[in-house]
Amino acid sequence: MKRREFVNSTVLATGSLFLLKCKAENAAKAAAEIGGKTGQTLGKIGIQLWSVRNAMEENPIETLKTLAAIGFTDIECTGYNEGKMYNMLPSEFKKVLVDLGLTMQSCHVKTGTENPKQSRTMTNDWEGFCNDNVEVGAKSVVCGYFHEGERKTIDDYKKHAELFNKCGEVAKEYGLTFAHHNHDFEFFELEGQVPYDILLNETDPSVVSFELDHYWTTKAGVSSLDYINKHPGRFPIWHIKDMDDTKEQFFTEVGSGIIDYAAIFNAQKKSGLKYFYVEQDEFKNYEPLESVKVSYDYLKKMMY
């Protein structure tokens, strides 16, 4: 199925729906086996729009319609650029979301250290970025990624921690929570230290939180639950994606891989969880919009 053909419809084709229904039923059975002790189920489920980035570039409104039809209620933005979200002004983007019954609780932002001329980043007109997100209704703003040139030394991470504290203080004035989203490289020892620990230990918990990506912690060989236990309350946002059971450890739909999300969700109170987002970076078995529906259906029925 071509992406454009899929995006132009707010419902999946009959054949795809049958496939997805079977997938969801199998996922629900697996969920009951690994996490049915308490009988709890999840409520609202969010989607990180990086998962459907190409569709959002081609036709953002129809893509959002499809996500809403699947059942997602909250989106996390990665399409912010110099005052616009997916080429829409904040007021325009908010209207689209309201019309579709969606909210945007969170938005990713660049540090700006690699491109100082770019406006409304963490290092250039941070206040403008915060104001734009408040206009849309966001509650959190998240440093989404360190480029390779930003993470060569421990001193780089110490500087990031200092910047986080400054950005967090300003964000708090706007009623926003500031957080950082991890990948795997933050956990790899550098100069005898773990960069992620620098970020945790050298930032002020009152103004700096963390968006915990459970795929990348698994990829790095560390336990999300260990970090939650050591730093309770510091992980109010999660990224939910799965890892296949291969040497490649490739991304896969939630419920299809090796990550025990039932166990992870049992730690949500200690984590300080406020909202979470389905995310998948790359795809093998489905088109992106089909894929996130498989993940949604699993999580909607998962018991933990």
C-alpha positions in Angstrom: 0.0 0.0 0.0 1.4 3.4 -0.9 1.5 5.9 1.8 -0.3 8.6 -0.1 -3.2 6.3 -0.8 -3.4 5.5 2.8 -3.2 9.0 4.0 -6.0 10.2 1.8 -8.4 7.9 3.7 -9.3 8.1 7.4 -10.0 4.4 7.6 -7.8 1.4 6.7 -8.6 -0.9 3.8 -10.7 -3.9 4.6 -7.8 -6.3 4.1 -5.5 -4.3 6.3 -8.2 -4.0 8.9 -8.6 -7.8 9.0 -4.8 -8.2 9.4 -4.7 -5.6 12.1 -7.6 -7.2 14.0 -5.8 -10.5 14.0 -2.6 -8.8 15.2 -4.4 -7.0 18.0 -6.2 -10.1 19.2 -2.9 -12.0 19.4 -1.3 -9.0 21.2 -4.2 -8.9 23.7 -3.7 -12.6 24.5 0.0 -12.0 25.1 -0.7 -9.0 27.3 -3.1 -11.0 29.5 -0.4 -13.7 29.9 2.3 -11.3 31.0 0.4 -8.6 32.9 -3.1 -9.7 33.8 -2.5 -9.9 37.6 -4.1 -6.6 38.5 -6.5 -6.3 35.6 -5.7 -2.6 35.0 -5.9 -1.2 31.5 -4.6 2.0 30.1 -6.7 5.1 29.4 -5.8 7.7 26.8 -2.9 6.8 24.4 -0.7 9.3 22.7 1.3 9.2 19.5 4.7 10.7 18.8 4.4 12.2 15.3 7.9 11.3 14.3 6.4 7.8 13.7 4.4 9.2 10.8 6.8 12.0 9.8 6.5 11.4 6.0 2.8 11.3 6.1 2.7 14.5 8.2 4.9 16.2 5.5 2.6 15.1 2.7 -0.8 15.8 4.3 -0.7 16.7 8.0 -4.5 17.2 8.4 -5.5 13.9 6.8 -2.8 12.1 8.8 -4.1 13.6 12.0 -7.6 12.6 11.0 -6.5 9.0 10.6 -4.7 9.0 13.9 -7.8 10.3 15.6 -9.9 7.6 13.9 -7.5 5.0 15.2 -8.2 6.2 18.7 -5.2 8.4 19.6 -6.2 11.4 21.7 -2.8 13.2 22.3 0.0 14.0 20.0 3.7 14.9 20.6 5.1 17.3 18.0 8.4 17.0 16.2 7.5 19.3 13.4 8.2 22.6 15.0 10.4 25.0 13.0 11.0 28.7 13.7 7.5 29.5 14.9 5.5 27.0 12.9 4.2 23.5 13.5 4.0 21.4 10.4 4.1 24.7 8.4 1.1 26.0 10.4 1.1 28.9 12.8 0.4 27.8 16.4 -3.1 29.2 16.3 -3.8 27.3 13.0 -2.4 24.1 14.3 -4.4 24.3 17.6 -7.6 24.8 15.6 -6.9 21.6 13.6 -6.3 19.7 16.8 -9.4 21.0 18.5 -11.6 20.2 15.5 -10.3 16.6 15.6 -10.6 16.2 19.3 -6.9 16.0 19.8 -4.6 17.6 22.3 -0.8 18.4 22.1 0.7 17.9 25.5 4.3 17.9 24.4 6.7 19.2 21.7 10.3 18.4 20.9 12.9 21.1 20.4 16.4 21.4 19.1 19.3 22.6 21.3 20.4 25.1 18.5 24.0 24.7 19.3 24.8 23.3 15.9 22.9 26.0 14.1 23.0 29.2 16.2 21.2 31.2 13.5 18.0 29.1 13.8 15.4 30.8 15.9 13.2 29.5 18.7 15.5 26.8 19.9 17.0 26.2 23.4 19.8 28.7 22.7 18.0 31.3 20.5 14.7 32.8 21.5 13.7 30.1 23.9 10.9 32.3 25.3 9.4 32.4 21.8 9.4 28.7 21.6 7.8 28.3 25.0 5.1 30.9 24.1 4.2 29.1 20.9 3.7 25.9 22.8 1.6 27.5 25.5 -0.6 28.9 22.7 -1.3 25.3 21.4 -1.9 24.0 24.8 1.3 22.1 25.5 2.3 21.1 29.0 5.9 19.9 28.3 8.8 20.8 26.0 11.4 18.2 25.3 15.0 18.3 24.1 14.7 15.5 21.5 18.3 14.7 20.4 22.0 15.5 20.7 23.7 15.5 17.3 27.1 13.8 17.1 29.0 17.0 17.4 27.1 17.8 20.6 28.1 14.7 22.5 31.8 14.1 22.1 33.0 14.7 25.7 31.7 14.6 29.2 32.2 18.3 29.2 29.6 18.5 26.4 27.1 16.8 28.7 27.9 19.1 31.6 27.2 22.1 29.4 23.9 20.4 28.4 23.0 20.0 32.0 23.7 23.7 32.6 21.6 24.6 29.6 18.8 22.3 30.8 18.7 24.1 34.1 18.4 27.5 32.4 15.8 26.3 30.0 13.9 24.5 32.7 13.6 27.7 34.8 12.2 29.7 31.9 9.8 26.9 30.9 8.5 26.7 34.4 7.6 30.4 34.2 5.4 29.6 31.3 3.8 26.7 33.1 5.7 24.1 31.1 7.7 21.1 32.2 11.1 20.8 30.5 12.4 17.3 29.8 15.1 15.4 27.8 14.5 12.4 25.6 17.2 9.7 25.6 18.6 7.5 23.0 21.1 4.7 23.6 24.3 6.7 23.4 23.7 8.6 26.6 24.2 5.3 28.5 27.6 4.4 26.9 30.5 5.2 29.2 32.5 8.2 28.1 35.7 9.3 29.8 34.9 6.9 32.7 31.4 8.3 33.3 27.8 7.6 32.1 26.5 10.8 30.3 22.9 10.1 31.3 24.0 10.1 34.9 25.6 13.5 34.4 22.3 14.9 33.0 20.3 13.4 36.0 22.7 14.4 38.7 23.7 17.9 37.6 20.2 19.1 36.8 17.6 20.6 39.2 14.7 18.1 39.7 12.4 21.0 40.3 12.8 22.3 36.7 14.3 19.4 34.7 12.6 16.0 34.0 13.2 13.2 31.5 11.3 11.5 28.8 12.2 7.9 29.1 12.4 5.9 25.9 12.2 2.3 26.9 13.4 0.9 23.5 16.7 2.9 23.7 17.4 1.9 27.3 16.9 -1.7 26.3 19.2 -1.2 23.3 21.9 0.2 25.6 21.6 -2.7 27.9 20.3 -0.8 30.9 17.0 -1.2 32.8 14.4 1.5 32.7 13.0 0.2 36.0 16.4 0.5 37.7 16.5 4.2 36.7 13.0 4.8 37.9 13.8 3.2 41.2 16.9 5.3 41.6 15.3 8.6 40.5 11.6 8.4 41.4 9.4 11.1 40.0 11.8 12.3 37.3 10.3 10.5 34.3 6.8 12.0 33.7 6.8 11.2 30.0 7.6 7.9 28.2 8.1 6.7 24.7 6.6 3.3 24.0 8.2 1.3 21.2 9.2 -2.4 21.0 12.3 -4.4 20.0 12.2 -7.5 17.9 13.8 -10.7 19.0 16.7 -10.7 16.5 20.4 -9.9 16.6 19.5 -6.6 14.8 17.2 -5.6 17.7 15.1 -3.7 15.2 12.1 -1.6 16.0 8.7 -3.4 16.0 5.1 -2.8 16.9 4.3 -2.8 20.6 3.4 -6.3 21.8 5.4 -7.9 19.0 8.8 -7.7 20.7 10.7 -8.5 23.8 10.0 -5.5 26.1 7.7 -6.3 29.0 5.5 -3.2 29.0 3.1 -4.7 31.5 5.9 -4.7 34.1 7.0 -1.2 33.1 3.5 0.3 33.4 3.3 -1.1 36.9 6.1 1.4 37.8 4.2 4.4 36.4 3.4 5.9 39.8 7.0 5.8 41.0 8.1 7.2 37.6 5.8 10.1 38.0 4.2 9.3 34.6 1.8 11.9 33.2 1.5 10.9 29.6 3.1 8.5 27.1 3.5 8.2 23.4 3.7 5.4 21.0 6.7 5.8 18.7 8.4 3.7 16.1 11.4 5.1 14.2 11.6 2.6 11.3 9.3 -0.1 9.9 9.5 -3.5 8.3 6.1 -5.2 8.4 3.6 -2.4 7.9 3.2 1.1 6.6 3.7 3.6 9.5 0.1 4.4 9.9 -0.8 0.7 9.9 2.0 0.0 12.3 0.9 2.5 14.9 -2.6 1.1 14.8 -1.2 -2.3 15.7 0.6 -0.8 18.7 -2.5 1.2 19.7 -4.7 -1.9 19.6 -2.2 -3.8 21.8 -1.9 -1.1 24.4 -5.7 -0.5 24.5 -6.2 -4.1 25.5 -3.1 -4.7 27.5 -3.6 -5.5 31.2 -0.9 -4.9 33.7 
